[in-house]
């Protein structure tokens, strides 16, 4: 899915998604800096991909209005990966064919895993935004980075939260994706040393519409908490069906459930009391950069982004732009070199950003949230 998008409201309405150079680019001359954006514009994670596109659109428009990068306009090329590894490989190849030197995205860990080697071989920098699986940065790929944290950090925080909330009998459920299984395994390993008994462990199939059979098995194991490490569509459905069974066992999840669509699927009553761990959401991000972005986003879309992951896409765009500016060139290897060695004291939308030798973001960014009776995510 690709089109050409110039940042005017008329073009946006007509085209929906695609490539844009930004309004106010008259002051920016020369060949454009082409930056790709790969995300789930369609599919079950479409709200994430569309928010990613909307955030990067605003930031690119603002940058071009200020003269671009070193006098060159920024051109964003959008490709839809559909949240699918198979679709993602085609999207990555199309981005490379269009001459991008860096890519923002994508959201799912298994989707990112399917395209890492493709980008690396083409010398295109990839800055993932929601892909937290540990193995992604253990491959020694020098052009891979991510603005989100890793699942080992998340697993430690999730296990500590379960323990801190006083739970001692955990049922652990994942969905066999790279992200969900990796997070489940990290948390389970820590549970064993923290006095939390695992009374149930199994996987569901993402995309199914009825999880009552699995929930019945879990209920028979008599846990005092249900730990679900998958994504928000399934988490919302589990919450709703658990409520329909009149089973009020507490449930806690990982950062892939930090999306307001979870409440839409579950309903506010079923979602009430649900815990999850995540980087701070849009309402809780501090700093002038984030405030200005969110004000612009709300003015244009009459809402805030549905989760933090699109803000992390904004951070990915920001560090790429900073690397092109700082290195003075826009080839992939120079961008990567600057991100590894030259990115000093950079303040992103979600706080300071730096990368270690593996391309992982440095720093602890997790918090515990609980859903209130109105369906709002409340920072604990």
C-alpha positions as CSV (number, residue, x, y, z in Angstrom):
1,X,0.0,0.0,0.0
2,X,1.7,3.2,-1.1
3,X,0.7,6.5,-2.6
4,X,2.2,9.9,-2.6
5,X,1.2,12.3,0.2
6,X,2.0,16.0,0.3
7,X,1.2,17.5,3.6
8,X,-2.0,19.4,2.9
9,X,-5.3,18.5,4.4
10,X,-6.9,18.0,1.0
11,X,-4.2,15.6,-0.1
12,X,-4.4,13.7,3.2
13,X,-8.2,13.4,2.8
14,X,-7.9,12.1,-0.7
15,X,-5.0,9.7,-0.3
16,X,-5.2,8.5,3.3
17,X,-1.6,7.4,3.5
18,X,1.7,7.6,1.6
19,X,4.6,9.7,0.8
20,X,4.9,13.3,1.9
21,X,7.4,16.1,1.8
22,X,5.7,18.5,4.2
23,X,4.1,21.9,4.0
24,X,6.3,25.0,4.1
25,X,9.2,23.3,2.2
26,X,10.0,26.3,0.0
27,X,12.9,27.2,2.3
28,X,14.4,23.7,1.9
29,X,16.3,23.0,-1.3
30,X,18.2,20.2,-2.8
31,X,17.6,16.5,-3.0
32,X,15.2,15.2,-0.3
33,X,16.2,13.1,2.6
34,X,14.0,10.0,2.1
35,X,12.9,8.3,5.3
36,X,10.7,5.3,5.3
37,X,7.8,4.5,7.7
38,X,6.8,0.8,7.9
39,X,3.8,0.0,10.1
40,X,0.5,-1.9,10.4
41,X,-1.7,0.7,8.6
42,X,-4.2,-2.1,8.2
43,X,-4.9,-5.3,10.1
44,X,-5.6,-6.0,13.7
45,X,-3.0,-3.5,14.9
46,X,-4.1,-0.7,12.5
47,X,-4.7,1.8,15.2
48,X,-1.0,1.6,16.1
49,X,0.1,2.0,12.5
50,X,-2.2,4.8,11.7
51,X,-1.1,6.7,14.8
52,X,2.5,6.1,13.8
53,X,1.9,7.7,10.5
54,X,0.0,10.6,12.0
55,X,2.8,11.4,14.5
56,X,5.6,11.2,11.9
57,X,3.5,13.3,9.5
58,X,3.2,16.1,12.0
59,X,6.9,16.0,12.9
60,X,8.0,15.9,9.3
61,X,5.8,18.8,8.4
62,X,7.2,20.9,11.3
63,X,10.8,20.0,10.3
64,X,10.2,21.0,6.7
65,X,8.6,24.3,7.7
66,X,11.8,25.0,9.6
67,X,14.0,24.4,6.5
68,X,14.3,20.6,6.5
69,X,17.6,18.9,7.5
70,X,20.7,21.0,6.5
71,X,18.5,22.7,3.9
72,X,17.2,19.5,2.4
73,X,13.4,18.6,2.6
74,X,12.3,15.4,4.3
75,X,10.3,13.0,2.3
76,X,8.5,10.2,4.1
77,X,7.6,7.0,2.3
78,X,4.9,4.9,3.9
79,X,4.5,1.2,3.4
80,X,1.8,-0.9,5.1
81,X,3.2,-4.2,6.7
82,X,-0.3,-5.2,7.8
83,X,1.1,-6.6,11.0
84,X,2.2,-9.6,9.0
85,X,5.8,-10.9,8.5
86,X,5.0,-12.0,4.9
87,X,3.5,-8.6,4.0
88,X,6.4,-6.8,5.8
89,X,9.1,-8.4,3.5
90,X,7.4,-7.0,0.5
91,X,6.9,-3.6,2.2
92,X,10.6,-3.5,3.1
93,X,11.6,-4.3,-0.5
94,X,9.4,-1.5,-1.8
95,X,10.9,1.0,0.6
96,X,14.4,0.0,-0.4
97,X,13.5,0.3,-4.1
98,X,12.2,3.9,-3.5
99,X,15.6,4.9,-2.1
100,X,15.1,5.4,1.6
101,X,18.2,5.3,3.8
102,X,16.4,4.8,7.1
103,X,13.1,3.3,8.2
104,X,10.9,4.1,11.2
105,X,9.2,0.9,12.5
106,X,7.8,-1.4,12.9
107,X,5.4,-2.3,15.8
108,X,5.4,-6.1,16.1
109,X,8.5,-8.1,17.1
110,X,7.9,-11.0,14.7
111,X,7.3,-8.5,11.9
112,X,10.5,-6.7,12.6
113,X,12.4,-10.0,12.7
114,X,11.2,-10.8,9.2
115,X,12.8,-7.7,7.7
116,X,15.9,-7.0,9.7
117,X,18.3,-8.9,7.4
118,X,16.7,-7.3,4.3
119,X,17.4,-3.8,5.6
120,X,20.8,-4.7,6.8
121,X,21.9,-6.1,3.5
122,X,20.6,-3.0,1.8
123,X,22.5,-0.7,4.2
124,X,19.3,0.9,5.4
125,X,19.0,1.9,9.1
126,X,15.9,0.4,10.9
127,X,14.7,2.1,14.1
128,X,12.0,-0.2,15.6
129,X,9.3,1.4,17.7
130,X,7.3,-1.3,19.4
131,X,9.4,-4.4,18.8
132,X,10.7,-5.4,22.3
133,X,11.7,-9.0,21.7
134,X,15.2,-9.7,23.0
135,X,16.8,-11.6,20.1
136,X,16.2,-8.7,17.7
137,X,19.3,-6.9,19.0
138,X,21.4,-10.0,19.6
139,X,22.2,-10.6,16.0
140,X,25.0,-8.1,15.7
141,X,23.2,-6.0,13.1
142,X,24.9,-2.5,13.1
143,X,22.1,-0.8,11.4
144,X,19.3,-1.9,13.8
145,X,18.1,0.3,16.6
146,X,14.9,0.7,18.7
147,X,13.4,3.4,20.7
148,X,11.4,1.0,22.8
149,X,12.9,-1.1,25.6
150,X,13.6,-4.8,25.6
151,X,11.5,-7.6,27.1
152,X,14.1,-8.7,29.6
153,X,13.7,-5.3,31.2
154,X,9.9,-5.5,30.9
155,X,9.9,-9.1,32.3
156,X,11.7,-8.0,35.4
157,X,9.3,-5.2,35.9
158,X,6.2,-7.3,35.2
159,X,7.4,-10.0,37.7
160,X,8.2,-7.4,40.3
161,X,4.7,-5.9,39.8
162,X,3.0,-9.3,40.3
163,X,5.0,-9.9,43.4
164,X,4.4,-6.3,44.7
165,X,0.7,-6.6,44.2
166,X,0.7,-9.6,46.5
167,X,-0.1,-12.3,44.0
168,X,1.4,-15.8,44.6
169,X,-0.4,-18.2,42.2
170,X,0.0,-17.1,38.6
171,X,-1.5,-18.4,35.4
172,X,0.7,-17.4,32.5
173,X,-0.7,-17.2,28.9
174,X,1.0,-16.0,25.7
175,X,0.1,-16.1,22.0
176,X,3.2,-17.8,20.6
177,X,4.4,-14.5,18.9
178,X,8.1,-13.6,19.4
179,X,7.1,-10.8,21.7
180,X,4.5,-12.6,23.9
181,X,6.4,-15.8,24.4
182,X,9.6,-14.0,25.1
183,X,8.0,-11.8,27.7
184,X,6.2,-14.8,29.3
185,X,9.5,-16.8,29.5
186,X,11.3,-13.8,31.1
187,X,8.6,-13.3,33.7
188,X,8.3,-17.0,34.5
189,X,12.0,-17.3,35.2
190,X,11.8,-14.5,37.7
191,X,8.6,-15.8,39.3
192,X,10.5,-19.0,40.3
193,X,13.0,-17.0,42.4
194,X,10.3,-14.6,43.9
195,X,8.0,-17.2,45.5
196,X,5.3,-16.9,42.8
197,X,4.0,-20.3,41.9
198,X,3.1,-21.0,38.2
199,X,-0.2,-23.0,38.3
200,X,-0.9,-22.8,34.6
201,X,1.0,-22.1,31.4
202,X,-0.3,-22.3,27.8
203,X,-0.7,-20.3,24.6
204,X,-3.8,-19.0,22.8
205,X,-4.2,-18.5,19.1
206,X,-4.3,-14.8,18.2
207,X,-7.3,-13.8,16.2
208,X,-9.6,-16.4,17.7
209,X,-13.0,-15.1,18.8
210,X,-13.7,-17.4,21.7
211,X,-11.3,-18.1,24.6
212,X,-13.8,-19.5,27.0
213,X,-12.5,-23.1,26.8
214,X,-9.0,-21.9,27.8
215,X,-10.4,-19.6,30.5
216,X,-12.3,-22.6,31.9
217,X,-9.0,-24.6,32.2
218,X,-7.3,-21.7,33.8
219,X,-10.1,-21.2,36.3
220,X,-9.8,-24.9,37.3
221,X,-6.1,-24.2,38.2
222,X,-7.3,-21.6,40.8
223,X,-4.8,-18.8,40.1
224,X,-5.0,-15.5,42.0
225,X,-3.8,-13.6,39.0
226,X,-3.9,-14.2,35.2
227,X,-0.7,-12.9,33.5
228,X,-1.3,-12.4,29.7
229,X,1.7,-11.3,27.6
230,X,0.0,-10.9,24.2
231,X,-1.5,-8.0,22.4
232,X,-4.5,-5.7,23.2
233,X,-7.2,-7.2,20.9
234,X,-6.9,-10.6,22.6
235,X,-6.5,-9.1,26.0
236,X,-9.7,-7.1,25.6
237,X,-11.6,-10.2,24.4
238,X,-10.2,-12.3,27.4
239,X,-11.4,-9.6,29.8
240,X,-14.8,-9.5,28.3
241,X,-15.3,-13.3,28.2
242,X,-13.9,-13.6,31.7
243,X,-16.5,-11.1,32.8
244,X,-19.2,-13.1,31.0
245,X,-18.1,-16.2,33.0
246,X,-18.6,-14.2,36.3
247,X,-14.9,-14.8,37.0
248,X,-13.3,-11.9,38.7
249,X,-9.7,-13.1,39.0
250,X,-7.3,-10.1,38.5
251,X,-5.4,-9.8,35.2
252,X,-2.1,-8.2,34.4
253,X,-0.5,-7.8,31.0
254,X,2.5,-6.3,29.2
255,X,3.0,-3.2,27.2
256,X,1.4,-4.5,24.0
257,X,-2.0,-4.1,25.8
258,X,-1.4,-0.4,26.4
259,X,-4.0,0.8,23.8
260,X,-7.4,2.3,24.4
261,X,-8.8,-0.1,21.9
262,X,-8.5,-2.7,24.7
263,X,-11.3,-1.0,26.6
264,X,-13.4,-0.8,23.4
265,X,-13.1,-4.5,22.9
266,X,-13.6,-5.5,26.6
267,X,-16.1,-2.8,27.6
268,X,-15.3,-0.4,30.6
269,X,-16.9,-2.7,33.1
270,X,-14.9,-5.8,32.1
271,X,-11.7,-3.7,31.7
272,X,-12.0,-2.1,35.2
273,X,-9.2,-3.2,37.5
274,X,-6.9,-4.5,34.6
275,X,-3.2,-4.0,35.3
276,X,-0.5,-3.6,32.7
277,X,3.1,-2.5,32.6
278,X,4.3,-0.1,30.0
279,X,6.3,3.0,29.2
280,X,4.3,6.1,30.1
281,X,1.3,6.7,27.9
282,X,0.5,9.9,26.0
283,X,-1.3,11.5,29.0
284,X,1.7,10.9,31.3
285,X,4.7,11.9,29.0
286,X,6.3,15.1,30.3
287,X,8.4,17.7,28.5
288,X,7.9,20.5,26.0
289,X,8.6,18.4,22.9
290,X,5.9,15.9,23.8
291,X,3.4,18.6,24.9
292,X,3.8,20.5,21.6
293,X,3.4,17.3,19.5
294,X,0.3,16.2,21.4
295,X,-1.3,19.6,21.1
296,X,-0.7,19.5,17.4
297,X,-2.0,15.9,17.2
298,X,-5.2,16.7,19.1
299,X,-5.8,19.8,17.0
300,X,-5.5,17.8,13.8
301,X,-7.2,14.6,14.8
302,X,-9.4,15.6,17.7
303,X,-7.9,13.0,20.0
304,X,-4.6,11.8,21.4
305,X,-2.7,8.9,20.0
306,X,-4.1,5.6,21.3
307,X,-0.9,4.4,22.9
308,X,2.8,5.3,23.6
309,X,4.1,3.3,20.6
310,X,3.3,6.0,18.0
311,X,5.2,8.5,20.2
312,X,8.1,6.1,20.1
313,X,7.8,6.2,16.3
314,X,8.1,10.0,16.6
315,X,11.3,9.4,18.6
316,X,12.6,7.1,15.9
317,X,12.0,9.8,13.3
318,X,13.7,12.4,15.6
319,X,16.9,10.4,16.1
320,X,17.2,9.7,12.4
321,X,16.8,13.3,11.5
322,X,19.3,14.2,14.2
323,X,21.8,11.7,12.8
324,X,21.4,13.1,9.3
325,X,21.9,16.6,10.6
326,X,24.9,15.7,12.7
327,X,26.7,13.5,10.2
328,X,25.9,15.8,7.3
329,X,25.0,12.9,5.0
330,X,22.1,10.6,4.6
331,X,23.5,7.1,3.8
332,X,22.6,4.3,6.1
333,X,26.1,3.5,7.4
334,X,26.8,7.1,8.3
335,X,23.4,7.4,10.1
336,X,24.1,4.2,12.0
337,X,27.6,5.4,13.0
338,X,26.2,8.7,14.3
339,X,23.5,6.9,16.3
340,X,26.1,4.7,17.9
341,X,28.8,7.3,18.5
342,X,27.6,10.8,18.0
343,X,24.1,11.0,19.6
344,X,25.0,12.8,22.8
345,X,22.5,14.5,25.1
346,X,19.6,14.0,22.7
347,X,16.2,14.8,24.3
348,X,13.4,12.9,22.7
349,X,9.7,13.0,23.1
350,X,9.8,10.3,25.8
351,X,13.0,11.6,27.5
352,X,16.7,11.3,26.9
353,X,17.7,8.8,24.1
354,X,21.0,7.0,23.6
355,X,21.8,3.6,22.2
356,X,24.2,0.9,23.3
357,X,26.4,-1.1,21.0
358,X,23.5,-3.5,20.2
359,X,21.2,-0.6,19.2
360,X,19.1,-0.9,22.3
361,X,17.8,2.2,24.0
362,X,19.6,2.9,27.3
363,X,17.4,3.5,30.4
364,X,14.5,2.3,32.4
365,X,11.1,3.5,31.2
366,X,8.5,1.1,32.6
367,X,5.5,2.0,34.9
368,X,2.5,0.1,36.3
369,X,-1.0,1.1,35.2
370,X,-4.5,0.1,36.2
371,X,-7.7,0.6,34.3
372,X,-10.4,2.5,36.3
373,X,-14.2,2.1,36.1
374,X,-14.5,4.6,33.3
375,X,-11.9,2.8,31.2
376,X,-9.1,5.3,31.8
377,X,-5.5,4.1,32.2
378,X,-4.3,5.3,35.6
379,X,-0.6,5.5,36.4
380,X,0.0,3.6,39.7
